[in-house]
Amino acid sequence: MVKIVNTSLIILTCFFCFAYTSSTKKQQEIIVYGSDECHYCIDTKTFLNQNNISFTYYDIDISKDKEQEMLSKLNGAKIPIDSFQLPVVDKNGSIFTNGQNFIAFLKKIIE
């Protein structure tokens, strides 16, 4: 129940960002690397799906090739692989991870 309420709050909070962004920006390529055991990963997928934002999702627990791809991208972006948090996003070649503020992370995806 708490998870549903949190997800709804995230969706409502960021809806205004999507409404503005979808009308003013071109379609972007978004790749999300995560785990289906990670609640932030699940919430990110839910947010993107509910806002009709197209993305590709790779579960790094299932695909070790995609895990290595993600680690390579993190290294290339100079993000330490010993301290990052899932999910990891590749948005048109810009690599970033979830940090302390999940709402800010979601906004960054749709900006």
N, C-alpha and C positions, 0 to 999 in steps of 0.2 A: 504493500500500500504506500509506504513512504517513497519507494522508488518511482511509483507512478506519479505521485505528487511532485517529486523533484524533477522528473522528466517534463511534466506539464509546465512547471515554473520556468524551466530552461527554455522550452519552446515559446512560451508567451513572452518571456523577456527578450528573446532574440528575433521574434517575428518581425518587429519593426525594421530591424537591420536587413532582413531578407527582402521585405517588400520594397525597400529603397534600392537595394543592390540588384535585385532581379530586373528592375526596370532600367537601370543605368549602366550595367556592366555586361560584357559579352560572356558567353559560356566559358568556364574555366575547367581545366583538367585537374581533378582532385583524386589523389590516392591516399587511402587511409590504411595504415598498418596497425593491427591491434590483436587482441585476443578475446575470444568469446567468454573468457573467464573474468574479464576486466569490465567493471561497471561503467567506467568512463568511455570505453570503446563502444559498448552497447548503447549508451546514451548518445554518443556522437552519431552512430549509425541511425538511431531513431530520429534525432534532430534533422539530419540531412534528408532522410526519406520523407518525413512529414512535411518538409519544406520544399519537396520536389527538386532537390539539388542532386545532380547526377555525380556519382563517385564510384571508384573501384575500391573494394575492401579486400584485404588479404589478412587471413588469420595466421599469424606467425607461429602459432602452436601446431598448426597442421602442415604448413608449407615452410620447410627449412630453407628452401631456395629464396623465398620472399623475405624470410628473416635475415638472410645474408645480404640481400639487396637493400633492406632497410638499414642494416648496420653500416653498409658501405656509404649510403646516402648520409647517415648521421656523421660518419667520419669526414666526408667531403664538406659537410656544413660546419665542421668543427664543434659538434655537439658531443660532449663526453658520453661514451656508451656505458659508463659505470654509474651514471646518475640521471638518466633520462626517464621520463614517465610516458607510458602509453596513454592514448594512441599517438602515433607519429604520423604527420601529414606531409605529403608532397603536393604542393599546390603550384603547378606550373614551374617546377624546379626549385621552389622555395621550400625548405625543409624546416618544420617546427614541431614542437611537442607540447603536450599538455603540461602546464605548470601549476602554480598555486591557485590560479583563478580560472576555473572551468568556463565561466561565462565569457571571459575575455578570449579564451582559446576558441570557443565556438564563433565568436564575432570575427576573429582573425581568419577563420576558414571562409567566411562569406564576404569578407571585405573585398 
